[in-house]
Amino acid sequence: MCVFCGANEGSDPAYAEAARDLAAALASAGVRLVTGGGRVGLMGVVADAALAAGGEVVGVIPQALLAREMGHTGLTRLEVVETMHERKARMADLSDGFVALPGGVGTLEELFEVWTWAQLGVHEKPCGLVNVRGYYDPLLAFLDHSASEGFLRDRTRKMLIVETDPRRMLERLSAYEPPEVRRWVEPAAT
């Protein structure tokens, strides 16, 4: 399971608590955690908690961020890649699903990319959002507004699984049945 989250811990201790709960649930279910490979912020919290619970953690970090995000050398495996694009592609390849904990623009960008891929039929993996203490309420309100204004299909909106409890999120992700979508096909080479 790929977990997107902040390279900061945020101002509310509930964010780190949710990261630890999610990590413990993944480890107890025997699910490998895939992260961005940093040891700072929630990224470090979720990785450390999964390792402490006996879980396997694979991190993927670009060379340019290795020092800045303090690459987590205590992971089961840390892969160093050249670019952010390679990082995201590798994390997606290693994962059977995606979950976002609280985070900033990087977390949102990563979640929205894999959710868009699901919408287009590039993959059939579940995408979830753990809404800790209402952190994502404004975003969810915007998504509902986007749907009511005709820019987001109801089917696509429902593809994003939202839960407040990390353990309940894992239950829903494991029961995920992808909707029928029209497959996106790359244009043929000419």
ABEGO torsion letter per residue (X at the ends): XBBBBBABAEABAAAAAAAAAAAAAAAAAGBBBBBAGBABEAAAAAAAAAAAAGBBBBBBBBAAAAAAAGBBAABABBBBBABAAAAAAAAAAABABBBBBBBBAAAAAAAAAAAAAAAAGABABBBBBBBBGGAAAAAAAAAAAAAAAGABBAAAAAABBBBABAAAAAAAAAABBBBBBBBBBBBBBX
